[in-house]
């Protein structure tokens, strides 16, 4: 998805990974799905956004989850940010 963005942008996806939260000054909490590669040596992070149905509680750090949502991006200050518009999140 990261290297072939146009193929997936706007598409509904289901993906598994590990939940992480990061506190970013002046922006608040960023919730991220960390996705290990096939050899488990490296990870890519996908920002998670909720337009509706935001959970009241979130998984603990590094808990395995499955996300269903729409893969998208936006441009801010000439930088491209990729994210998933989350429809559902399941703890595995």
N, C-alpha and C positions, 0 to 999 in steps of 0.2 A: 504494500500500500504506500509506503513512504517513497519508493522509487518510481511508481507508476500511478501518480496521484489522479490524473484525469480519468483513468479507468474506474476508480472507486469513488470519486467525489460525487456526493449526492445519493450514493447507494446505501441500502440497508445492509449492515454487517452484523455478524455474531462472532465474538472473539473472547478468548480467555487470557487471563494474566493475573498479576498481583497488584492489589490496591495500595496506593501510596498517597499521602497528603503532604503538601509543602506549604509553609507560610511564607508569602511574599509580601514584604513591607509595602504599604500603600495600596495593595490589591486584595489582601485577604488570603483565604485558603484556596490552593489549587489542588484539585483531586485528579489523580493520574492513574491510568492503567499501564503498568510496566509489563512489557511483552518480551520474554527471553527468546533468543534465536535458537536454532535447532541444536547447537552444541552447548547451549546454556552458558556461554562465556560472555555474551553481550546482551544488553537490553535496549529496547526502544520504548519511549514513553508516549502515550496518547492522552491528551487532556480530555477530561470528561466534563460535559456541560449538561445541565438539566433545564429545559424550558418549562416543563410541567412535571408533575409527579416526583419532585425531589424527595428522597427518603428523609424520614425524621432522624434516623440513626444511620451511621455508615460503618462499613467493615473496619476491623482493626488493621494496623499497618501490616503489609505483606500477606494479607489473607487472600487466598485464591478466589477470583470472581469470574463470572461470565457476564459480558455486556452485550446487549442488543441495541443498536441505534444507527444513526445515519452519519457516515464519514463526511467531513466537510473541512473547510478552511476559511480564514479571514485574514485580511492584510491590515496591519496596524504599524504606523511609523516605518513603512517600507519593508517590514518583515512579514513573512507568511507564517501563520500559526495554524496547525492542524488539530482537529478535535473531533470528538464523537458526541453528537446530540443523543443523549441516552434516553431510550424508551423503557428499558428494564435492566436491572442489575440483580444477579443471583449469586449468593455465596455458595461456593462449591465445597 
